Each structure stands twice: as C-alpha cells, then as structure tokens.
Amino acid sequence: MATSYRSLFRTPEFTPLFLGSAAQNAAGTVGGLALGTLVYRATGSPLLSALSMFGPSLAQVLGATFLLSGADRLPPRTTLAAISLAFAVTTAGMALPGLPAGALLTVVLLLGLVASLGGGVRWGLLNEILAKDGYLPGRSLFNMMSGLVQIAGYATGGALLATVSPRACLLLAAALYLTSAVVLRLGLTARPPRSAGRPSVAATWRTNAVLWSSRPRRLTYLGLWLPNGLVVGCESLYVSYAPDSAGTLFACAALGMLAGDVTVGRLLPPAVRSRMATPLLLLLAAPYLVFALHPPLAPAAGCAAVASVGFGASLVQQERLMKLTPDELSGHALGLHSAGMLTMQGVGAALAGSVAQLASPADAMTLMAGASLAVTLLLAAADRQGRSALPPVRTDVTSGPVRSGSRRGPRHGAGSA
C-alpha cells in the first residue's frame, strides 16, 4: 500500500482526529455496556437491553433524512467538538439515580440523532486531510483503533461492573467524552465547510437523491447496511445470552474485527481485496449459526471472534463507494453510509431483541445470522447481474476504451439508473 500507517501520523490534524475518536470510542464502549447492564438488571428484558445499547442507531435514519447536508456545510472542528460535549453532558445525566428505563431510552434516541451528523463530518474530514491514496489505510487504522479500544473497553467495563455500579461506569464514559471534545477543539484547525450553502432538509434530500440515483452506489450502500446490521442484532443479545460474561463476548468480537481490519487494510493486495467483500460478509454471519446449539461461553466467544473478521468487508465497500462518488459529496456520502449502517444496526437490535423475547437469545441470533447470509447472497447476485448487463467495451481511437451507447464522463457517474 502506498501510504504507511506511520506516515499518517505525520499528516497534520490526523493525530488529534485519531485521538479524539479513540476517546469517543472508549466512552461509547464503557457507557454502552454499563447502560445495557443497568437496563437489563432493572427490567430483565432482552429487547430493552438491546435497545439501550444500540437504540441510538435507530435515530440515525432521522439524521440521514433531515440533518446530513451539514456534513459538508458545517465547520468540522466546531461540529465534532460540540457533538462530543453533548454526549458528555447527556451521559452524565443518565447516571442520575431514579431515572426510569423509558427516560433512559428517550435520551439514548436523542443522542443517536446528534451522532447522525458526526459520522459524515468525521469521515469527510479524514478524506479531506489525507491524500487520495490515504483514505483506505487511514480508515483501516481508525477501525483497528476501534477494535483495540473495544477490546480494552469491554474488558475494563466488565471488570468495573463486577466491582462498581453501572452509574459509576456512565460517569467514567462522560469524562471520556469530555476528553474527546477537548482534544478535538484544541488539536484540529478551523477549516471552512467543504461545500457552500446552509444545511437544510431540502439540501439533504437533494444530495441523498443524487447519491441514490446510481445503481452501483445503491448496491454498495445496501451491502454496507443490511448484512452488517443483521449481525449486529446478534451482538446486541450478548448481555441477555451471557449476563455475567457479556464483556468477554464483546471483547472477543472486537478482537476479530481488529484481525479483519489488519488483514484487509494491510495484508491483502488491491487486486485480491476488491473481490473479498462477499466472502467476508458470508464469514460475518456464518459462525452465528452455531448458536442454534446454545454453546457455552468459550465456543461462543470463539464464534464471535471468527465472525467479526468479516467486518473487514466494510473497508472494501467504502473504497468502492469513494471511487463512485465525487469529492465534493464525500462527507455526505460517508455520512449516509454511517447513518444507514447504524440505523440498520438499531433495527437489527430491535428485531433480535423482539425474537429473543418470544424464543431465546440463541435462537434469535441464529435467525439473524441466516437472514444476513440470505441478504448477502441476493446482493451478490444483483451485482453480478448488473455487471453482466453493462454494454460491451469498444475502443475509441481518440479517447481510449469507452462503453458503447454511453457518454464519457467522471467515473462516479457510470451506471446511473
């Protein structure tokens, strides 16, 4: 790969963005486990526990519909720092004793609405500060950081929950969010927005329509959202599957995700990497079929680790998405990816929790895994059909190979429906 991980940290603004995101990830890990445990202890409900951890994702669809134009139209430093600060204040508020589960879930959904803007701003800024060949290794490094932070965060959170209350862990998470806000505010420079104009619902809808108008982009978005979200539904049941050992399952899943990101981001050559999206998505779901046997903790943790290697598919799909998208829409496009993915994760958690209420967590995990496999195979078939339907390539002696019956233009416009 042309860009090394070491050279990324010599790029101005990369390090504070990386460190601020690491603190935010640590806060989300510790706080999410604490909140899920708090709600499960209070209600005994797998559904409410899953929603408390992954419910913020459900609000992402509202952000993608109404707020996402701000990803390219707001100053990145101020926006990212303000989002971390908002999370710090509200997470500290959730630690107050006596709050009913309904109030906690309401706050969680509001946080998700705020967070829906953060993904587009963060990844658009990353795409802006790195060279053209730097986004994939940069995003790979962020994913590796996320995996390491989750391993440490879930292990630490599990240990803390055995000795202190979930509310104390929520206060720790609030402090980490505050740290993130300070690092981002002091470490980033005051860049102007990438696009002119004010954020608006109309601008969000117009850009969403442009991005959705291309068939290759549509299939890429669906591949990023659906299989991932259904498998996260499996993960959302760790607390109800193993109430006293959920931290172990989450840590092993994070370890597998780290291995997948290292493999895809550093070890696979580009020609091989471009063909790995579907195999990795199949790996993401298949190990969870073992949960039909209700395995004990050790094999369950092994299945979680092996399956999470498949999350490396998102790097392959994001690389394709950036090749299909004009630079001036990169923040919005990545924000739509992030918002849609997190929305589907929230939907997956809600579906899995609902099935677990009627059957068992293990049965629900098996069902969600089967659904993810089916969706992956359908999307792969649709992609093959679309590629085979393209007109044959002819040679134009003045301008090189072009597709017959098409107009030459930027590569992000190819295949528009």
BELPE-V435665 format. One line per field, one symbol per residue. phi: phi as a letter, one per 20 degrees, with the letter a starting at -180 (. if undefined). Layout:
phi: ???
This chain:
phi: .fdefffffeegmffffffffffffffffffffffffffffedmdfffffffedfgffffffffeddffffdddfffffffffffffffffffffffnffgffffffgffffffffefffffffffffedfgeeffffffffffgfffffgfffffffffffccegffffffffffffggfffffeeeeeefgfcfoefbfffffffgfffffeggfgffffffefgfffffgfffegfffcgecfgffffffffffffffffffceefgffgfdeffgffffgdgffffffelffffffffffffffgfffgfffffffgffecfgfdfffffffgffffffffffffffffffffedbgffffffffffffffgffffffffffffefffedddfecnfcefncefafffefmfe
